[in-house]
Amino acid sequence: MNLLLVNPWIYDFAAYDLWMKPLGLLYIAQIFKNSGFDVTLLDCMDRGHPAVLEYGAKARKGIHQEYGCGHFYSEEVQKPPVLASVPRHYRRFGMKPETFSGLLAGIPRPGAVLVSSGMTYWYKGAFEAIAIIKEAFPGTPVFLGGIYATLCNEHAKKYSGADFVFSGGDAFRFAEEFSKAAGHKAGNVPVSFSDYPAPYYEAYKSPEYAALRASAGCVYDCSYCAIKKLCPGFTRKPPEKVFKEIKGLVESRGIKNIAFYDDALLAGADGGIKPLFKKIMEEGVRCSFHTPNGLHAKFIDKELAGLMYRAGFVKPRVSLETSDEKLQHLTGGKVNNALFEKAVGHLMEAGYKAGDITAYVMAGLPGQTAESARATIGFLKGLKVNISLGEYSPIPGTREWGASGLDEAADPLLHNNTVYRSMRCGEWKTSQALKDEVKAHNKNIDGK
């Protein structure tokens, strides 16, 4: 059986390719190939796709930017009625729907189609892709999975148009069940993340970077995060296996940038990331390593900071979220100010400059005042590190969801941080003032 796997385009007020690959879909693609399926993968968010580059200079401008990141091709579109009051332009990011339709016309009729979904408020792209797929291949079963499908399962079942909506973060269970239903042997389907194959990067003609995971799940349970619902528990791949994945990407595909999408990359470092980086240095594998997700300051000791620096880990991003110690405790207790300061000290001692280190900060958390957010920014100014200010967005299934003012029946488009901010009186001016303060600080740190 031939399977078609699709990562749809995004509708949002803003989107940027910070090493953003549909990892769940890429793992499933390789699992299915190992189980004997023929696989075609269409990533509508691939900035380097030949069909996207044909759009002209605007599309090509997003290629070859720093560390493989860059701007997606986008077009302004009409806002859905529920977003009409938000004073921002709404855009479609990624491949044009008509381009997608043309690509579907050039592939063999699949036996089934699997569509991924990202943020809950990105569902519009998935719905549109499903409609196009059903028109192109009438009668072919369409499966929808991913973050939105898991966190908003009933909404997806009711409105997506998919024949089956898969809920859960364990891709191997779905692959096993589907393989058996299709009459394929499931002997190659892994039983846990530690047995997952490398993600299916053969789907990309010339990737500027690769994203992967060395672990799945998280050792913490923060009140604003849905990781426990998406991926319960914590499982780590053997360092030797992760090393082989990295070496293969660097040597066979010429990848120069690798991003870890782990939620707790540094947890259990003595048996995980430390031996991995030691092996990378011993074997002379050269590339730059990144983490879009924030690193846990608690695990950054002197040895690990030195290994990160020497192995090619650039511009580390460390999570603080807030310097309000009461709020730190209430949201999960993953960090405190003393641990964060100590981590920054270790990183700087290892060789990182002030402008190399970025602290992740949140604004708009339930119970967090503007004064609290400003105090956090002031604390980080004293440490002379860059600041990345993120705005809280309510996520179904989290402990903070009940304080968001939204209910289960609310349109998931309202989960968007930009939309949520517009619903709260006075938040626009306060948020912009915080952003301006952060921007001025970062500019001063970077010397630009």
JOGIKA-V720801 format. One record per helix or strand of 2 or more residues. SS is the DSSP state (A for helix, B for strand). FROM is the first residue (numbers start at 1). TO is the last residue. If there is no record, write none. Layout:
ss from to
SS FROM TO
SS FROM TO
//
This chain:
ss from to
B 2 7
B 10 12
A 23 34
B 38 43
A 50 53
A 57 60
A 66 68
B 74 77
A 81 83
B 90 93
A 97 105
B 112 116
A 120 136
B 141 144
A 147 151
A 153 159
B 164 165
A 171 181
A 193 195
A 201 203
B 210 212
B 215 217
A 227 230
B 234 236
A 239 253
B 257 260
A 269 271
A 273 283
B 288 290
B 295 296
A 297 299
A 302 311
B 317 321
A 325 331
A 337 350
A 354 356
B 358 363
A 370 383
B 386 391
A 401 403
A 412 415
A 417 422
A 427 446
//
